[in-house]
Amino acid sequence: MRRKYASAGADAFLPHELLEMLLYAAIPYRDTKPVARDLLRRFGTVAGALNAPTEQLVAVPGVGESVAAFLHLAALIGERAMTGDPPAGGRCPDYRTLGEALIRRLSPVGREGTYLYLLDDRFEMIGEVPLACPTDSPSFDEKQLFGEVLSSRASMAALATCRVGRAAVPSDGEVDRTRILCDRLAFVGVRLLEHYIISGHHYTGVLFGSRRYLESHPEYRAFFRGLETPEVRP
């Protein structure tokens, strides 16, 4: 198939053959044709398979969370190749600046998912990582998240969960998990600045709405300076 692609290009391939060749990079030394056909049967098109939520992808035999994350990454790379890389985040020293930087990065993607952003001690954005996790689930892959954080030179991090066609409102599970994650990351010397829920050009911060949590963690005052914290969650 590689020789066929090298000589004739993608136009010579049927949709399931394109998926089959892509999947071979994520599932080596296995026949990926049945998986590719099952994905097309379930999601209709190559684009549908690449952009399907994780929980639907892993229901397909042969597709685990790592393969689902690989497909999402392939979709993101394709989108970036067509539209160009988003502008660099630059310094993001407060809630609004960081939220607007994430809107600029994620609004053109138009696909649901959760992303980890890494920042250095000057609030400069130094990394972006799509996380393997079911959309709308509080149980994202913490092992992957901690691995990315600890292998980087980040001293701060932020999460962004994209919604499509739904309000930018966190679930109770996302609120609870975010608070726990803040404390766990602090234990290894990394501050989770915020978990943004993004829909279109709107965003809501999980921590910004948690008045009691912020009152008990004074290290967040500078990040939220100048904003009136709404009393929406205890």
Buried (B, 14 or more C-beta within 10 A) or exposed (E): EEEEBEEEEEEEBEBBBBBBBBBBEBBEEEEBBBBBBBBBEBBEEBEEBBBBBBBBBBEBEBBBBEBBBBBBBBBBEEBEEEEEEBEEBEBBBBBBBBBBBBBBBBBBBEBBBBBBBBBBEEBBBBBBBBBBBBBBBBEBBBEBBBEBBEEBEBBBBBBBBBBBEEEBBBBEEBBEBBBEBBEBBEEEEBBBBBBBBBBBEBBBBBBBBBBEBBEEBEEBEEBBEEEEBEEEBE
